[in-house]
């Protein structure tokens, strides 16, 4: 099968669905073919096209490569931008992974909310990815390799070349006399993918000429399996975590067979935006956390995430290894406030909820728990200690220190997200200010 530009564009339009597109343009032959194909087709349903080059700064000629990409985009009359990034944590992650992380961090920062990133991975890349995942002992998710369309942390990625081989892209490039960059790092055999590509793959293709197409088909089968696993996880989540996906009922989870327990945990972690654990760590959750006595609070940590138990609930959370000095903050009206732990305090005007208007006029102080706080909640006759209320509200001990408290002078008037004091809370039919918490998104800094 040769590369059919018109059919490729038709398939691409189905995936893009009218959204503007940005081509990840490295300057290599694959991304050059993609950019050239888009520029020369002039399809009316792809009116907004631009190219974005990421300069990792890892090679002495990288600035020249960026200039080459700018010139090619200019010749094709495609809007172009180049971003230079800092590649960090190389020792911890390895050079290839660290560069990929920096690259996609830049993509997420630069692309607009409705913009789609187009990448030029092809059938041979797909087969190599499956083989590398197989050598790592990956399950169906890893073996599904790269998907035609995927979403990573809010970034939509479309890969229109997964059904075409490297040879087909080269034939297109030679037919149109394209000029591209050959990155010398692509021949570095210390990189696993390069070793597989140059030292192993020629022997495989000599014995099995269709190996790339065959392995890519296996990736498609695994993708169908993953989709079914997601559907099963969604069904099980309705019973095990009906309110929040990061809060799982141990009683309900224990009623599932072990494979479905593992599948649901992976599904809930993924949907909560947390990193997935290894098979060994996942089994520790099954063996140590689920069967623990209700008065025990076991924890299991892995990079980026952790699992804790409190009473009959498993909590899935980001891993925090250091205690935060949250301090205190003086609030000014309904202004948004960035908290020291990365959260954002916002206000919403609602009827019969939150605090009365005059409370926001100040002085209003935001602090965190120190111990001994008491409050008389709206509709209650007596004061209660915050400790007693947290127990009644089933708030886990490790979360209690992170719940913002609002004070007028020295009087506790609100436990954000839980309750408000009598005489300070908005009455039925009265407009009130409701404090809300959400995660604040930080923007990266580039050279």
C-alpha positions as CSV (number, residue, x, y, z in Angstrom):
1,X,0.0,0.0,0.0
2,X,1.4,3.4,-1.0
3,X,0.7,6.7,0.7
4,X,-2.4,8.1,-0.8
5,X,-2.5,11.8,0.2
6,X,-6.2,12.3,-0.5
7,X,-7.3,9.3,1.5
8,X,-4.9,10.2,4.3
9,X,-6.5,13.7,4.5
10,X,-10.0,12.2,4.5
11,X,-9.1,9.9,7.4
12,X,-7.4,12.8,9.2
13,X,-10.5,15.0,8.9
14,X,-12.6,12.4,10.6
15,X,-10.2,12.4,13.6
16,X,-9.7,16.2,13.7
17,X,-13.5,16.9,13.5
18,X,-13.1,20.6,12.5
19,X,-10.5,21.6,15.1
20,X,-7.4,23.6,14.2
21,X,-4.2,21.5,13.9
22,X,-0.6,22.0,14.9
23,X,2.1,19.7,13.4
24,X,4.9,18.6,15.7
25,X,7.6,19.4,13.2
26,X,11.1,18.0,14.1
27,X,12.6,18.5,10.7
28,X,13.0,14.8,10.1
29,X,11.6,13.0,7.1
30,X,8.4,11.8,8.8
31,X,7.2,15.1,10.1
32,X,8.3,16.9,6.9
33,X,6.1,14.5,4.8
34,X,3.2,15.3,7.1
35,X,3.7,19.0,6.9
36,X,4.1,18.9,3.1
37,X,1.1,16.7,2.6
38,X,-1.1,19.1,4.6
39,X,0.3,22.2,2.9
40,X,-0.2,20.9,-0.7
41,X,-3.6,19.3,-0.2
42,X,-5.3,22.6,0.7
43,X,-8.4,20.9,2.0
44,X,-11.2,23.3,3.0
45,X,-11.9,21.4,6.2
46,X,-8.4,21.9,7.4
47,X,-8.1,25.7,7.2
48,X,-6.0,26.4,10.3
49,X,-2.6,24.6,10.2
50,X,0.6,25.6,11.9
51,X,3.9,24.0,12.7
52,X,5.7,23.9,16.0
53,X,9.3,22.9,16.4
54,X,10.8,21.9,19.8
55,X,14.5,22.7,20.1
56,X,15.9,20.4,22.9
57,X,19.3,22.1,22.8
58,X,21.0,18.7,23.0
59,X,23.1,19.0,19.8
60,X,25.5,21.8,18.7
61,X,23.5,22.2,15.5
62,X,20.1,22.3,17.1
63,X,19.7,26.1,16.4
64,X,20.5,25.4,12.7
65,X,17.9,22.7,12.6
66,X,15.3,25.1,14.0
67,X,16.2,27.6,11.3
68,X,15.9,24.9,8.6
69,X,12.4,24.1,9.9
70,X,11.5,27.8,9.8
71,X,12.6,28.1,6.2
72,X,10.7,24.9,5.1
73,X,7.5,26.2,6.8
74,X,7.9,29.5,5.1
75,X,8.3,27.9,1.7
76,X,5.1,25.9,2.4
77,X,3.4,29.1,3.7
78,X,2.7,27.4,7.0
79,X,2.7,29.4,10.2
80,X,5.8,28.4,12.3
81,X,7.0,28.7,15.8
82,X,10.1,27.2,17.6
83,X,10.4,26.7,21.3
84,X,13.7,25.9,23.1
85,X,13.2,23.7,26.2
86,X,15.4,22.6,29.1
87,X,15.8,18.8,29.3
88,X,15.9,18.0,33.0
89,X,16.0,14.9,35.2
90,X,18.1,13.0,32.6
91,X,19.7,10.8,35.3
92,X,16.4,9.8,36.8
93,X,14.4,9.2,33.6
94,X,17.0,8.7,30.9
95,X,17.7,11.1,28.0
96,X,15.0,9.9,25.7
97,X,12.2,10.0,28.3
98,X,13.4,13.3,29.7
99,X,13.5,14.9,26.2
100,X,10.0,13.5,25.5
101,X,8.7,14.9,28.8
102,X,10.1,18.4,28.1
103,X,8.7,18.3,24.5
104,X,5.2,17.4,25.5
105,X,5.3,19.9,28.4
106,X,6.0,22.6,25.8
107,X,3.2,21.3,23.5
108,X,0.7,21.4,26.4
109,X,1.7,25.0,27.2
110,X,1.6,26.3,23.6
111,X,-1.5,24.7,22.1
112,X,-4.9,26.2,22.6
113,X,-7.7,24.3,24.3
114,X,-9.3,23.2,21.0
115,X,-6.2,22.7,19.0
116,X,-5.1,19.2,17.9
117,X,-1.4,18.1,17.8
118,X,-0.5,16.0,14.8
119,X,2.5,13.7,15.1
120,X,4.1,11.6,12.3
121,X,4.7,8.3,14.0
122,X,4.2,5.5,11.4
123,X,3.7,1.7,11.3
124,X,7.3,0.9,12.0
125,X,7.3,3.1,15.0
126,X,4.1,1.4,16.2
127,X,5.7,-2.1,15.8
128,X,8.9,-1.0,17.7
129,X,6.8,0.5,20.5
130,X,4.9,-2.7,20.9
131,X,8.1,-4.7,21.0
132,X,9.7,-2.4,23.6
133,X,6.6,-2.6,25.8
134,X,6.6,-6.4,25.4
135,X,10.3,-6.5,26.6
136,X,9.2,-4.4,29.6
137,X,6.5,-7.0,30.5
138,X,3.7,-4.6,29.8
139,X,0.0,-5.5,29.9
140,X,-2.7,-4.8,27.3
141,X,-2.5,-1.0,27.8
142,X,1.2,-0.9,27.0
143,X,0.9,-3.4,24.2
144,X,-1.8,-1.3,22.6
145,X,1.2,1.1,21.8
146,X,0.2,4.3,20.1
147,X,-3.4,5.1,19.4
148,X,-4.7,7.1,16.3
149,X,-6.1,9.6,18.7
150,X,-5.3,10.0,22.4
151,X,-5.5,12.6,25.1
152,X,-2.6,13.2,27.5
153,X,-3.2,15.7,30.3
154,X,-5.7,17.6,28.2
155,X,-3.5,17.5,25.1
156,X,-5.3,15.8,22.1
157,X,-2.8,14.0,19.9
158,X,-3.7,12.6,16.4
159,X,-1.4,10.2,14.5
160,X,-2.5,9.9,10.9
161,X,0.4,7.8,9.6
162,X,0.1,4.7,11.8
163,X,-1.1,2.6,8.9
164,X,1.8,3.6,6.6
165,X,5.3,2.2,6.7
166,X,8.6,4.2,6.9
167,X,9.3,3.1,3.3
168,X,6.1,4.6,2.0
169,X,6.9,7.9,3.7
170,X,10.4,7.8,2.2
171,X,9.0,7.2,-1.3
172,X,6.7,10.2,-0.9
173,X,9.6,12.4,0.3
174,X,11.8,11.3,-2.6
175,X,9.0,11.8,-5.1
176,X,8.5,15.4,-4.0
177,X,12.3,16.1,-3.5
178,X,11.9,17.0,0.2
179,X,14.9,18.0,2.2
180,X,15.1,16.9,5.8
181,X,17.3,16.6,8.9
182,X,19.0,13.4,9.9
183,X,19.6,13.6,13.7
184,X,22.8,11.7,14.5
185,X,21.3,10.6,17.8
186,X,19.0,8.3,15.8
187,X,22.0,6.0,15.3
188,X,23.0,5.9,19.0
189,X,22.7,2.2,19.9
190,X,22.8,3.0,23.6
191,X,19.2,4.1,23.2
192,X,16.9,1.0,23.3
193,X,14.7,2.0,20.4
194,X,17.7,2.6,18.2
195,X,19.3,-0.7,19.2
196,X,16.0,-2.5,18.3
197,X,15.7,-0.6,15.0
198,X,19.2,-1.0,13.7
199,X,20.6,-4.2,15.3
200,X,17.5,-6.4,15.7
201,X,14.8,-5.2,13.2
202,X,16.8,-6.0,10.0
203,X,17.0,-9.7,11.1
204,X,13.3,-9.8,11.9
205,X,12.3,-8.3,8.5
206,X,14.6,-10.7,6.7
207,X,12.8,-13.6,8.2
208,X,9.3,-12.1,8.5
209,X,9.0,-9.3,5.9
210,X,5.6,-8.2,7.1
211,X,6.6,-8.0,10.8
212,X,5.8,-4.3,11.2
213,X,2.3,-4.6,9.7
214,X,1.7,-7.8,11.7
215,X,2.8,-6.3,15.1
216,X,0.8,-3.2,14.4
217,X,-2.3,-5.4,13.9
218,X,-1.5,-6.9,17.3
219,X,-1.5,-3.4,18.8
220,X,-4.9,-2.8,17.3
221,X,-6.2,-6.0,19.0
222,X,-4.8,-4.9,22.3
223,X,-6.4,-1.5,21.9
224,X,-9.8,-3.2,21.6
225,X,-9.0,-5.1,24.7
226,X,-8.2,-1.9,26.6
227,X,-11.4,-0.3,25.4
228,X,-13.3,-3.3,26.8
229,X,-11.4,-3.0,30.1
230,X,-12.3,0.7,30.3
231,X,-16.0,-0.2,29.8
232,X,-15.8,-2.8,32.5
233,X,-14.0,-0.4,34.8
234,X,-16.7,2.2,34.2
235,X,-19.4,-0.3,35.1
236,X,-17.7,-1.5,38.2
237,X,-17.0,2.1,39.3
238,X,-20.8,2.8,39.5
239,X,-20.9,0.4,42.5
240,X,-17.5,0.8,44.1
241,X,-17.0,4.5,43.8
242,X,-20.3,6.1,42.8
243,X,-19.5,9.6,44.1
244,X,-15.8,10.1,43.3
245,X,-13.5,7.9,41.3
246,X,-10.7,8.5,43.8
247,X,-12.8,7.2,46.7
248,X,-13.4,3.4,46.5
249,X,-15.6,1.4,48.9
250,X,-13.6,-1.5,50.2
251,X,-16.8,-3.5,50.9
252,X,-17.9,-3.2,47.3
253,X,-14.4,-3.6,45.9
254,X,-13.9,-6.8,47.9
255,X,-16.9,-8.4,46.2
256,X,-15.2,-8.3,42.8
257,X,-12.9,-11.0,41.6
258,X,-9.2,-10.1,41.8
259,X,-8.7,-9.4,38.1
260,X,-11.6,-6.9,38.2
261,X,-10.2,-5.3,41.4
262,X,-6.9,-4.7,39.6
263,X,-8.7,-3.4,36.5
264,X,-10.9,-1.0,38.5
265,X,-7.9,0.3,40.5
266,X,-6.1,1.0,37.2
267,X,-9.2,2.6,35.7
268,X,-9.8,4.8,38.7
269,X,-6.2,5.9,38.9
270,X,-6.1,6.8,35.2
271,X,-9.4,8.7,35.3
272,X,-8.1,10.6,38.4
273,X,-5.0,11.7,36.4
274,X,-2.6,9.7,38.6
275,X,0.3,7.6,37.5
276,X,-0.2,3.9,37.2
277,X,1.7,1.5,39.5
278,X,3.7,-1.5,38.5
279,X,2.1,-4.9,38.7
280,X,3.9,-5.7,41.9
281,X,2.7,-2.5,43.6
282,X,-0.8,-3.0,42.4
283,X,-0.7,-6.5,44.0
284,X,0.4,-4.9,47.3
285,X,-2.7,-2.8,47.3
286,X,-4.8,-5.9,46.8
287,X,-2.9,-7.9,49.4
288,X,-2.2,-5.2,52.1
289,X,-4.7,-2.4,51.8
290,X,-8.0,-4.1,51.0
291,X,-7.9,-6.9,53.7
292,X,-6.5,-4.6,56.4
293,X,-8.6,-4.1,59.6
294,X,-10.9,-1.1,59.5
295,X,-9.0,0.6,62.3
296,X,-5.7,0.4,60.4
297,X,-4.5,3.1,58.0
298,X,-2.1,1.3,55.5
299,X,-0.4,3.3,52.7
300,X,1.2,2.2,49.4
301,X,3.4,4.8,47.5
302,X,4.9,4.9,44.0
303,X,6.2,7.8,42.0
304,X,3.5,10.4,41.5
305,X,0.7,8.7,43.4
306,X,-0.3,6.8,46.6
307,X,-3.1,4.8,48.1
308,X,-4.4,5.2,51.6
309,X,-7.1,3.5,53.6
310,X,-9.5,5.2,56.1
311,X,-12.3,3.1,57.6
312,X,-14.1,1.5,54.6
313,X,-12.6,3.7,51.9
314,X,-9.5,3.6,49.7
315,X,-8.2,7.0,48.8
316,X,-6.3,7.6,45.6
317,X,-4.1,10.7,45.8
318,X,-1.0,12.4,44.5
319,X,2.1,11.4,46.4
320,X,3.3,14.1,48.8
321,X,6.5,13.3,50.6
322,X,7.1,16.7,52.3
323,X,4.9,18.5,54.8
324,X,3.7,21.9,53.5
325,X,4.0,25.1,55.6
326,X,0.5,26.4,54.7
327,X,0.7,29.5,57.0
328,X,-2.2,32.0,56.9
329,X,-3.5,34.4,54.3
330,X,-5.5,37.6,54.6
331,X,-8.4,37.6,52.0
332,X,-9.5,40.6,50.1
333,X,-13.1,40.4,49.0
334,X,-13.9,37.8,46.4
335,X,-10.4,37.7,44.8
336,X,-9.0,34.4,43.8
337,X,-6.2,33.2,46.1
338,X,-3.3,30.8,45.2
339,X,-2.7,28.5,48.2
340,X,0.9,27.3,49.0
341,X,0.1,23.7,48.1
342,X,-0.9,24.6,44.5
343,X,-4.7,24.8,45.0
344,X,-6.8,27.8,44.0
345,X,-9.5,29.3,46.3
346,X,-12.3,30.8,44.2
347,X,-15.7,32.3,45.1
348,X,-19.1,31.8,43.6
349,X,-22.2,33.8,44.3
350,X,-25.2,31.5,45.0
351,X,-28.6,31.7,46.7
352,X,-28.8,30.3,50.2
353,X,-25.2,29.0,50.3
354,X,-21.8,30.1,51.6
355,X,-21.1,33.3,53.6
356,X,-23.0,36.5,53.9
357,X,-21.8,39.4,51.8
358,X,-20.6,41.5,54.7
359,X,-18.2,38.7,55.8
360,X,-16.1,39.1,52.6
361,X,-15.8,42.8,53.4
362,X,-13.3,41.8,56.0
363,X,-11.2,41.4,57.8
364,X,-11.3,37.7,56.8
365,X,-8.3,35.4,57.5
366,X,-7.6,32.0,55.9
367,X,-5.7,29.6,58.1
368,X,-5.2,25.9,58.6
369,X,-5.9,23.6,61.5
370,X,-3.8,24.1,64.6
371,X,-5.9,22.2,67.1
372,X,-8.7,23.2,69.5
373,X,-10.9,25.0,66.9
374,X,-14.6,25.0,67.6
375,X,-17.6,26.2,65.5
376,X,-21.4,26.4,65.8
377,X,-22.6,25.3,62.4
378,X,-25.7,26.9,60.8
379,X,-28.8,25.3,62.2
380,X,-27.1,23.8,65.2
381,X,-27.7,24.8,68.8
382,X,-24.3,23.9,70.2
383,X,-20.6,24.5,69.4
384,X,-18.6,21.4,68.3
385,X,-14.9,20.8,68.1
386,X,-13.4,20.6,64.6
387,X,-12.0,17.3,65.6
388,X,-15.4,15.9,66.3
389,X,-16.9,17.3,63.1
390,X,-14.1,15.8,61.0
391,X,-14.9,12.4,62.5
392,X,-18.6,12.9,61.7
393,X,-17.8,14.0,58.2
394,X,-15.4,11.0,57.7
395,X,-12.5,13.2,56.8
396,X,-9.3,11.2,56.8
397,X,-6.7,12.3,59.3
398,X,-4.1,13.3,56.7
399,X,-6.5,15.6,54.9
400,X,-7.6,17.6,58.0
401,X,-4.5,19.8,58.0
402,X,-5.1,20.8,54.4
403,X,-8.7,22.0,54.7
404,X,-8.8,25.8,54.7
405,X,-10.5,27.5,57.6
406,X,-11.9,31.0,57.5
407,X,-11.8,33.3,60.6
408,X,-13.4,36.7,61.5
409,X,-11.1,38.0,64.2
410,X,-10.5,34.8,66.1
411,X,-13.8,33.2,65.4
412,X,-14.0,30.2,63.1
413,X,-16.8,31.0,60.5
414,X,-16.3,28.5,57.8
415,X,-14.7,25.1,57.1
416,X,-14.3,25.4,53.3
417,X,-16.2,22.7,51.5
418,X,-18.0,21.5,54.7
419,X,-20.0,24.1,56.7
420,X,-20.5,27.6,57.9
421,X,-21.1,29.2,61.2
422,X,-24.5,30.4,62.4
423,X,-24.9,34.2,62.0
424,X,-22.3,34.2,59.2
425,X,-24.0,31.8,56.7
426,X,-26.3,33.0,54.0
427,X,-30.0,32.3,54.8
428,X,-32.5,30.7,52.5
429,X,-33.2,33.1,49.6
430,X,-30.2,35.3,50.5
431,X,-27.2,35.6,48.2
432,X,-24.1,34.1,49.6
433,X,-20.5,33.7,48.6
434,X,-19.5,30.0,48.3
435,X,-15.7,29.3,48.6
436,X,-14.5,26.6,46.1
437,X,-11.1,24.8,45.8
438,X,-9.5,23.6,42.6
439,X,-6.1,22.7,41.4
440,X,-4.1,25.6,39.9
441,X,-2.2,25.0,36.7
442,X,1.4,26.2,36.5
443,X,3.0,27.3,33.3
444,X,6.5,26.1,32.4
445,X,9.4,28.4,31.8
446,X,11.4,28.0,28.6
447,X,14.7,29.5,27.5
